Amino acid sequence: MSRTQDEIVQRFLDRQPVDLMGMEVDSYIHFLDYSHAKRFIDSSITAEKWEELREKRTPKEVMIDYMEFAWEKAKNFRGLSAMRTLLHYTAWLWLDGDETLWKTLSEYEFYGKDRLIEICNYLGLDHTEWDDGIRKNSED
């Protein structure tokens, strides 16, 4: 991961006011060690428990593992879930060190399918494995 613990904390604090539903900022917390996360998590969570709960994969591994799920939400016209997916990817791309792609993810149409293609390209994945080619902004 290319971001430091202090950078992640600052990013969380900067993004919290604009992430009204907490869908992006929640993704940052899981990449923090206990000493940096403890002010944001339930006080009953111990350092040992946090080690069990925190993300141990790299942001890129998380993004790859999530891609099939992301496409399912987009293909099934799951508006809120598809938007939440892009907010997760915003965080993960930033954590991975990307300086440009994460900024485009707020350009949301077609349930984020075109953004998912860009993310697949970033990750070296073949989007045609999941992309049904349908582009519309509602179920109808």
Protein Blocks (a to p, Z undefined) as FASTA:
>chain_A
ZZdfklmmmmmmmmmmmmmnommmmmmmmmpcfklmmmmmcfklcfklmmmmpcfbdfkl
mmmmmmmmmmmmmmnopaklmmmmmmmmmmmmmmnopaklmmmmmmggehhmmmmmmmmm
mnopafklmmgoiacfbfZZ
